[in-house]
Amino acid sequence: MLGWRSAKFALLALPLLAVVASADYIENAAESADSETAAILMEAIVAKGFNPREWPAENPLASRISISENGSLIGALRGLDALSLAGSFSNNHLDIIMGNFDGVQFGSPQAINDDVWAIRILRREGESPAAITAAAKFILSHQQGGWGWSLDAQPDADMTGMAMEALAGLPDTEAPLQTAYDYLAGFWGEGIGQRPGDPPNCNSTVWAMRGSLAMGRNLDGWSFLESLGAGGGAYRYQTGGPVTLLCSAEVATLPTREVATPSLSLVGAAILLLAGAIIVRSQR
């Protein structure tokens, strides 16, 4: 074990048990996470209302996040998004993003994922509204198949969900995003695959759900996601397949599903037992 967990963090992590599973899960995931997965884990935890600035300084997630992965802009943007979520975004980070803006779009004109993640960050930070507007127009001009977006010639649920989440609420986006939502809803089962006819998978389902939630809609894939659960906060990519860390982290970014609230006495007993077990393990 890394020994980085304090009693304070153990208690902080307890409300995440139903979604991120446990402090052990966060710790073990951080040990093996690449930069992208570490960034998504950061998003998952921040999404539940916790402040990384209150974590022990030696927490391993921060050291796993890179802003120069393989020299690619999208790698840097995923890391910068996590730093923004953690409240650690700086003017130097803004310069990295804006240094890749050509007046129309961010990064490669052959891709929209860099524009999507740049918009996410800039909207959260309240920076560069003109660049956001231009990049949003660029994304909308590259809607494919009459409904969605992708990194190649065929739109897919993953990239479409990401674009829906980034663009929701911006001017002149309602109609094209509604078209995207309607199409996804049209081939939605319990979950969704990348494209019509594909078997449903964890990642596509999560991103379609996130895109719909950003629009104030609800493509409900929880029953499917729960069927992929392998215990301990881990999720499979597809039914019967192996657990993947990326999928497990992405599921954890979703809002907690509403469940029946147990009695206060049971909650208190569970917290005491779990806190005691975690503290004992952290002292080994």
C-alpha positions as CSV (number, residue, x, y, z in Angstrom):
1,M,0.0,0.0,0.0
2,L,1.1,3.5,-0.6
3,G,0.5,4.7,2.9
4,W,-0.8,8.1,1.6
5,R,-4.2,7.7,3.1
6,S,-5.0,9.5,6.3
7,A,-8.0,9.0,8.6
8,K,-9.3,12.3,7.3
9,F,-9.2,11.1,3.7
10,A,-10.7,7.8,4.7
11,L,-13.7,9.5,6.1
12,L,-13.8,11.9,3.1
13,A,-14.0,8.9,0.8
14,L,-16.9,7.2,2.6
15,P,-19.7,9.0,0.8
16,L,-18.2,7.8,-2.5
17,L,-18.5,4.1,-1.6
18,A,-21.6,3.6,-3.7
19,V,-20.0,5.1,-6.8
20,V,-16.2,5.0,-6.6
21,A,-16.5,2.0,-4.3
22,S,-13.9,2.7,-1.5
23,A,-10.8,4.4,-0.5
24,D,-8.9,1.2,-1.4
25,Y,-10.4,1.4,-4.9
26,I,-9.2,5.0,-5.4
27,E,-5.8,4.1,-4.1
28,N,-5.3,1.0,-6.1
29,A,-6.7,2.7,-9.3
30,A,-4.3,5.6,-8.8
31,E,-1.4,3.1,-8.6
32,S,-2.0,1.9,-12.2
33,A,-3.8,4.7,-13.8
34,D,-2.5,6.4,-16.9
35,S,-2.9,10.2,-17.3
36,E,-6.3,9.9,-19.0
37,T,-7.7,7.6,-16.4
38,A,-6.3,9.5,-13.5
39,A,-7.9,12.7,-15.0
40,I,-11.3,10.9,-15.1
41,L,-10.9,9.6,-11.6
42,M,-10.2,13.2,-10.5
43,E,-13.4,14.2,-12.3
44,A,-15.4,11.5,-10.6
45,I,-14.3,12.5,-7.2
46,V,-14.7,16.3,-7.8
47,A,-18.1,15.6,-9.3
48,K,-19.2,14.2,-5.9
49,G,-18.4,17.6,-4.2
50,F,-15.0,16.9,-2.7
51,N,-12.1,19.3,-2.9
52,P,-8.7,17.8,-3.9
53,R,-6.9,20.7,-2.1
54,E,-8.1,19.1,1.2
55,W,-6.4,15.8,0.3
56,P,-3.1,14.7,1.8
57,A,-0.3,16.3,-0.3
58,E,1.1,13.0,-1.3
59,N,-2.1,11.7,-2.9
60,P,-1.1,9.7,-6.0
61,L,-3.7,11.0,-8.4
62,A,-2.0,14.4,-8.9
63,S,1.3,12.8,-9.8
64,R,-0.4,10.7,-12.4
65,I,-1.9,13.6,-14.3
66,S,0.2,14.9,-17.2
67,I,-0.3,18.1,-19.3
68,S,2.1,17.0,-22.1
69,E,1.2,13.4,-22.8
70,N,3.1,12.3,-25.9
71,G,3.3,15.9,-26.9
72,S,-0.4,15.8,-28.1
73,L,-2.8,18.6,-27.4
74,I,-5.6,16.3,-26.5
75,G,-3.4,14.6,-24.0
76,A,-2.5,17.9,-22.5
77,L,-6.2,19.0,-22.5
78,R,-7.3,15.9,-20.5
79,G,-4.7,16.7,-17.9
80,L,-5.6,20.4,-17.9
81,D,-9.3,19.6,-17.5
82,A,-8.4,17.6,-14.3
83,L,-6.3,20.5,-13.0
84,S,-9.2,22.9,-13.7
85,L,-11.6,20.6,-11.8
86,A,-9.2,20.5,-8.9
87,G,-9.0,24.3,-8.7
88,S,-5.3,24.3,-9.9
89,F,-5.7,26.0,-13.2
90,S,-3.3,28.9,-13.9
91,N,-2.6,31.5,-16.5
92,N,0.2,29.3,-17.8
93,H,-2.3,26.6,-18.4
94,L,-4.6,29.0,-20.2
95,D,-1.6,30.0,-22.4
96,I,-1.1,26.3,-23.5
97,I,-4.8,26.2,-24.6
98,M,-4.9,29.5,-26.4
99,G,-1.5,29.0,-28.0
100,N,-3.2,26.2,-30.0
101,F,-6.2,28.3,-31.1
102,D,-6.0,29.4,-34.8
103,G,-8.9,31.8,-34.6
104,V,-11.4,29.1,-35.7
105,Q,-10.6,26.0,-33.7
106,F,-8.1,24.3,-31.3
107,G,-5.4,22.0,-32.3
108,S,-5.8,19.8,-35.4
109,P,-8.5,20.9,-37.9
110,Q,-9.0,17.2,-38.7
111,A,-10.3,16.5,-35.2
112,I,-12.9,17.9,-32.8
113,N,-12.0,16.2,-29.6
114,D,-9.4,18.9,-28.8
115,D,-12.1,21.5,-29.4
116,V,-14.5,19.7,-27.1
117,W,-12.1,19.5,-24.2
118,A,-10.8,23.1,-24.7
119,I,-14.4,24.3,-24.6
120,R,-15.1,22.3,-21.4
121,I,-12.1,23.9,-19.6
122,L,-12.7,27.5,-20.9
123,R,-16.4,27.4,-19.9
124,R,-15.6,26.2,-16.4
125,E,-12.9,28.8,-16.0
126,G,-14.9,31.7,-17.5
127,E,-12.2,32.4,-20.1
128,S,-12.1,33.4,-23.8
129,P,-15.8,33.5,-24.8
130,A,-15.0,34.4,-28.4
131,A,-12.8,31.4,-28.7
132,I,-15.6,29.2,-27.3
133,T,-18.1,30.5,-29.8
134,A,-15.7,30.0,-32.7
135,A,-14.8,26.4,-31.6
136,A,-18.5,25.6,-31.0
137,K,-19.3,26.7,-34.6
138,F,-16.4,24.5,-35.9
139,I,-17.8,21.5,-34.0
140,L,-21.3,22.1,-35.3
141,S,-20.1,22.4,-38.9
142,H,-18.6,18.9,-38.6
143,Q,-21.7,17.1,-37.4
144,Q,-21.7,13.9,-39.4
145,G,-24.4,11.6,-40.7
146,G,-27.0,14.2,-39.9
147,W,-26.8,13.5,-36.2
148,G,-23.4,13.1,-34.4
149,W,-19.6,13.3,-34.2
150,S,-16.6,11.1,-34.2
151,L,-12.9,11.0,-34.8
152,D,-13.4,9.4,-38.2
153,A,-16.0,9.4,-40.9
154,Q,-18.8,7.7,-38.9
155,P,-20.5,9.3,-35.9
156,D,-20.4,7.4,-32.7
157,A,-22.1,7.6,-29.3
158,D,-18.9,8.4,-27.3
159,M,-17.8,11.5,-29.3
160,T,-21.4,12.6,-29.7
161,G,-22.0,12.5,-26.0
162,M,-18.8,14.4,-25.3
163,A,-19.8,17.1,-27.8
164,M,-23.3,17.3,-26.4
165,E,-21.9,17.8,-22.9
166,A,-19.4,20.5,-24.1
167,L,-21.9,22.5,-26.2
168,A,-25.1,22.2,-24.1
169,G,-26.5,25.7,-23.3
170,L,-24.3,27.6,-25.8
171,P,-26.1,29.8,-28.4
172,D,-27.3,28.2,-31.6
173,T,-26.7,24.7,-30.4
174,E,-30.2,23.6,-29.2
175,A,-31.4,22.2,-32.6
176,P,-28.3,20.2,-33.6
177,L,-28.0,18.8,-30.1
178,Q,-31.6,17.8,-30.1
179,T,-31.0,16.0,-33.4
180,A,-28.1,14.1,-31.8
181,Y,-30.1,13.3,-28.7
182,D,-33.1,12.0,-30.8
183,Y,-30.8,9.8,-32.8
184,L,-29.1,8.3,-29.7
185,A,-32.5,7.7,-28.1
186,G,-33.6,6.0,-31.3
187,F,-31.1,3.1,-30.9
188,W,-31.0,3.1,-27.2
189,G,-31.7,-0.2,-25.5
190,E,-30.8,-0.7,-21.8
191,G,-27.5,0.9,-22.9
192,I,-25.8,1.8,-26.2
193,G,-23.0,0.7,-28.4
194,Q,-20.7,3.0,-30.4
195,R,-22.9,2.9,-33.4
196,P,-26.4,1.4,-34.4
197,G,-26.2,-2.3,-34.4
198,D,-23.1,-2.5,-32.1
199,P,-23.5,-4.4,-28.8
200,P,-23.9,-1.9,-25.9
201,N,-20.8,-1.1,-23.9
202,C,-19.9,0.8,-20.7
203,N,-18.0,3.8,-22.2
204,S,-20.5,4.6,-24.9
205,T,-23.4,4.3,-22.5
206,V,-21.7,6.6,-20.0
207,W,-20.9,9.3,-22.5
208,A,-24.4,9.2,-24.1
209,M,-25.9,9.5,-20.5
210,R,-23.6,12.5,-19.7
211,G,-24.5,14.2,-23.0
212,S,-28.2,13.8,-22.3
213,L,-27.9,15.0,-18.7
214,A,-26.1,18.1,-19.8
215,M,-29.1,18.9,-22.0
216,G,-31.5,18.3,-19.2
217,R,-32.6,14.9,-20.6
218,N,-32.2,11.4,-19.3
219,L,-31.0,8.5,-21.3
220,D,-31.1,6.0,-18.4
221,G,-28.5,3.3,-18.7
222,W,-28.1,2.5,-15.0
223,S,-29.7,-1.0,-15.2
224,F,-27.2,-1.9,-18.0
225,L,-24.2,-0.4,-16.1
226,E,-25.2,-2.2,-12.9
227,S,-25.2,-5.5,-14.9
228,L,-21.6,-4.8,-15.8
229,G,-20.6,-4.3,-12.2
230,A,-18.0,-6.7,-10.9
231,G,-18.0,-5.6,-7.3
232,G,-15.6,-3.3,-5.5
233,G,-16.4,-0.4,-7.8
234,A,-15.1,-2.2,-10.9
235,Y,-17.0,-2.4,-14.2
236,R,-16.7,-4.5,-17.3
237,Y,-16.6,-2.9,-20.8
238,Q,-19.2,-5.3,-22.1
239,T,-21.3,-8.1,-20.7
240,G,-19.1,-11.1,-19.9
241,G,-15.9,-9.2,-20.7
242,P,-13.0,-8.2,-18.5
243,V,-13.0,-5.3,-16.0
244,T,-11.4,-2.1,-17.3
245,L,-10.1,0.7,-15.2
246,L,-11.1,3.4,-17.7
247,C,-14.7,2.2,-17.7
248,S,-14.8,1.9,-13.9
249,A,-13.6,5.5,-13.7
250,E,-16.1,6.8,-16.3
251,V,-19.0,5.2,-14.5
252,A,-17.9,7.0,-11.4
253,T,-18.3,10.4,-13.1
254,L,-22.1,10.0,-13.3
255,P,-24.4,11.5,-10.8
256,T,-25.3,9.0,-8.0
257,R,-28.4,7.0,-8.9
258,E,-31.2,7.7,-6.4
259,V,-31.7,4.8,-4.1
260,A,-33.8,4.2,-1.0
261,T,-32.2,5.8,2.0
262,P,-31.4,3.4,4.9
263,S,-32.1,4.3,8.4
264,L,-29.8,6.7,10.2
265,S,-28.8,4.1,12.7
266,L,-27.7,1.7,9.9
267,V,-25.8,4.5,8.1
268,G,-24.0,5.4,11.3
269,A,-23.0,1.8,12.1
270,A,-21.8,1.3,8.5
271,I,-19.7,4.5,8.6
272,L,-18.1,3.5,12.0
273,L,-17.2,0.0,10.7
274,L,-15.9,1.2,7.4
275,A,-13.9,4.0,8.9
276,G,-12.4,1.7,11.5
277,A,-11.4,-0.8,8.8
278,I,-9.8,1.8,6.6
279,I,-7.9,3.4,9.4
280,V,-6.5,0.1,10.5
281,R,-5.4,-0.8,7.0
282,S,-3.8,2.6,6.5
283,Q,-1.6,2.1,9.6
284,R,-0.1,-1.2,8.4
